[in-house]
Amino acid sequence: MKKSLIALSVFAVLIIAACTKDSNSNPNPGGTTESDTLRGSITQSRTLKSGKIYYISGPAIVKNSAVLTIEPGTVIKGIKGTKAVLVITRGSKLMAEGTAAKPIVFTSNQAAGARATADWGGVVLLGNAKVNSSFLGVAGRRQVEGFEKQEGDALGQDIVGGGDDDNDNSGILKYARIEFAGIALSTTANSELNSLTMIGVGKGTTIDYVQSSFGGDDSFEWFGGSVNAKHLIAYRGLDDDFDTDNGFTGRVQFGVAIRDKDISDFALPGLSNGFESDNDEPGSDATPLTAAVFSNMTLVGPMAINGGANIPANNVFGRAAHIRRNSRMSFYNSVVLGYPTGIYIESDKSANAATAGDLDIRNTFVSATGKKLDAKVTATTFDVKSWFMNGRGNDTSIVNVDDFKFAKISGLADLKDIDIRPVAGSPLLGKAAFTAGKSNDAYFTKVTYVGALDVNDNWMQGWTNWDPKNAAY
């Protein structure tokens, strides 16, 4: 009991200290009452009502099987300077189901025009599905990255995900936007939160129609778990768009990534990629192995927009897909373009998985400004070009981006005006297949087109926002 009280006291001190750093440029106009501000431990179920603005101050932890319900059209603002982050712990649920007409918005509390990347933390979902890492000697557990040791110790199991139930249900996140998240929680390298972090989230959870914009680290990152998802948008993020680690085995279909030429993670070592995938940091054989399967993805790197004009010299854009460290990630019916390198497979174990069919890429178009296909192996013989082009329906022949025939990808005055729907005559139309490898999974909708969108597709309309910096919230 004494140890628990000390931990709670430490946590309270940290929260108070964080709150004193709150920006005065757009203070919480609703005050600091429990009725409008989420903070600390939330142990009872509650509902955030439509038409009202709510705030997150410091870590807000939904725990003890509580359910946080958010009605359509609700706006939740993370208060800059407080390390604001919303965490849904194992056994609790987030029921955030917006609509196309009334999406739920998680954003910065800063005024229109003043919002920026990494104003606040983001949304963290923790579940009881399998992960391949350990925490404090317990296998199948992983702690949320980034907290200072003192704060992490105080939060304890509240920031740990993972378990044995791949059918676990952490709730619903649907028709929702997460904007300006990804703050660094500590001075430790790589301590930034992602816009949407998922650790051990099970396939009973619904993730559908979610847009991440101006994230300060990865737009979407899965650490283990089995959750499936559809209709994801990564827009103008800093680091990676879709990152899979620690045994993630879910399915994802219809995903879009659009990069801003001026936004890459040049301040830290590493590269800003479209896909990045590892089994774990050392590339071990720990199980479950990372074996995520993606289909119908459109990843547009900065070199594909306006002919790659005016990209800063200090950019660190890397690969459209970097598959490494014993990952078995696969993707199908996709198009990736506008990066220095297209597909990069790194490590002998990932290369061997590709040869064995455990890592698979089919019916995918790849264009790049440098190498379209590359691999780094040491003790194995792996010809990435022969593997990629041998009977898999893949295509690396398109050099000119305009030959993909997107509705508008050149001549843009502003990136928000981009339109990546393929128009009539696009080579992406009629080229999809769901018959080989892992593409015939029942979760996938069997469409005829490659990429995230059809000619007349409008699933990105209505609930999205392509200029959230100036939105009137």
Secondary structure by P-SEA (a helix, b strand, c coil): caaaaaaaaaaaaaaaaaaaaccccccccccccccccccccccbbbbbcccbbbbbccbbbbccbbbbbbccbbbbbccccccbbbbbcccbbbbccccccbbbbbcccccccccccccbbbbbbbccccccccccccccccccccccaaaaaaaccccccccccccccccccccbbbcccccccccccccccccbbbccccccccccbbbbcccccccbbbcccccccccccccccccccbbbccccbbbbcbbbbbbbccccccccccccccbbbbccccccccccccbbbbcbbbbbccccccccccccccccccccbbbccccbbbbcccccccccccbbbccaaaaaaaaacccccccbbbbcccccbbbbbccccccaaaaaacccccccccccccccccccccccccccccccccccccccccccccccccccccccccccccccccccccccccccccccccccc
